[in-house]
Amino acid sequence: MLNNLIAAMEKAIQELREWPEKTVQVFHHNDADGLTSGAILTRALERQGYKVRRFSLEKPYPAVLRKIYEQEGKILIFADFAGRIAPMLSDLNKGRNLTLILDHHVAEASTDPKVHNLDPDLYGLKGDRDISGSTTCYHFALTLDTANRDMAHIAAVGAVADGFFVDGQLVSQNREAAMEAVQQGLMEIRKHETGEQYLLNSATGQIPVPELGDYLDLLGGVGYYQKGPDMGVKVCLEGVSPESNQMVEELKVIRTKIFNDEIARLRSGELKQEPHIQWFHVEKRFFPMGVKMIGAFCDAIKDTDLIDPAKYLAGFQIIPDEIPGFDAITFNEVKISMRASHYLEEEIRAGRAMGLNIFLPEATNKLGGFSDACHTLTAATTVGIGKEERLIEEMEKILKGES
Ligand SMILES: [Mn+2]
């Protein structure tokens, strides 16, 4: 359990200290859990005298990973993702770089001794209950130096934002981090009938932690191509500021405008109707927002009068050939996000309609695409640009029972 994970962290840290390189590259997710993870690692490693180069990624795209692994002799840390693709990182690495994975999603064991998969899922902890990415990074930081205990509140913010509660409250390692922050006077936990409320004590007063989570998600997601993740990490380490507030307000304005323009297009007949699916394509119109926003947009419209509640909703967005901090990368790919209306959700839950996780990955595979985030009610995959209509056709065939 936790002891075994800490022992594995100690072993990885010993190798880290023996490694000649003194710069660490940290790759972390751009949501609130990923930003808090990146913040904790940056401060903990800097305290050890390392120079940290931080990169925020929306996903560990294979094209990006190939680029990262062109390097040799480096120290590479992945946070809040990559647990499941440890075998792929092992194949890319071939013993050339010291790689640490600090994720909490369902994981697979590494096959390269220089790739340390420190995902708690491999040690009997549940990433969707006990321990977030941020709390995993917090334990890594504590293993480096117990002085990093002063970042317990940052771990708790990531855990609350990821939203894994049992009976309305954090449990296991996540809860311990929150309790530590309470002891340090940095957080307050208020009990109420349906669980607990978490508040961060800041210089400007108390902030409900879920609100701060939304704030960070907005910086990382809407602001992805405009240095939002950098500001998010700064907020984790130094608190909110007039500067971060202004950025959040500006990003909200951008999101509202882009969403409203798109809704107007859909109203003017841009929403395409198939027997089981209704779909649209925003091309590059969501830039400079991150590609997570196509899913957020589907969520925003799925229960409005624009949408036929009996049909699945699909939106396409071109993935920009750009990752902040990297040279140009050619993806030539489009992301599809799918959602179900409230009515269709009930049908799926009752077993009268097919879950998105059944037909979207199957159709995506037929076109040689990449699936990594498919659940019954929300799903997203990527396929090559130009294959959008064929993807819809393949899904329609499955839904009609023709394949
Ligand atoms: Mn997470």
Residues whose N, C-alpha, C, O or C-beta is under 5 A from the ligand:
A	BS01	MN	D33 D80 G133 D162
